Amino acid sequence: MAKKQQDQRADEGRKAVFRIPTTAYLAIGLLTVCVTPIALGEIGGFQWLYVFPLALLVFVARTRTVATREGLHIRTVFGKRDLPWSSLKGLAITNKARVRAVLGDDTQVSLPTVRTRHLPVLALVSEGKIQDPSGVLSDEELAGRKPAAAETAPNAAQEPVPEPSPEPAEPEPSAEAERTGGGNGKPAE
């Protein structure tokens, strides 16, 4: 059973979920506590104030963008949309560091909870279909291959590491000691 699930996950490829952090539920709980004295107070008719924490709860629970090998799956409060990588022309960045998907007909679709810092992750999940503008990832990583150890590490076997000398080295005075003239008993010049 476990082997079958591992094989299924390997076939699916990488997956990234961008959503509102779960700590937002703490803020919603605090809002509910703050609304309670007003809603249940002596003046009747304010129970409708519980609509605000409930609406925020639905917003936090539903809003997300999921990136898979096939494309982007966008879910908002009132709907969802699937965008395959082949339908994307590229990504647009707004002045508030938000990311939008640009479709083939130049229409833009907002990607909720995706920011510019997430672009390397999108490039990695898309397996090179979306380019990484930051240059953090190499072409091998984008294609799904791991770079060979010989390519990433210098030839450590060919260059010997110098052995430490048997004599202990004298400690160098710190910058503070040099500036103040202290540390070695000599006055500052």
PyMOL commands that set and color helices and strands:
alter all, ss='L'
color gray80, all
select helices_A, chain A and resi 2-12+24-39+47-62+85-87+116-125+139-142+149-152+175-180
alter helices_A, ss='H'
color red, helices_A
select strands_A, chain A and resi 16-19+64-67+71-75+80-84+88-93+98-103+108-115
alter strands_A, ss='S'
color yellow, strands_A
deselect
rebuild
show_as cartoon
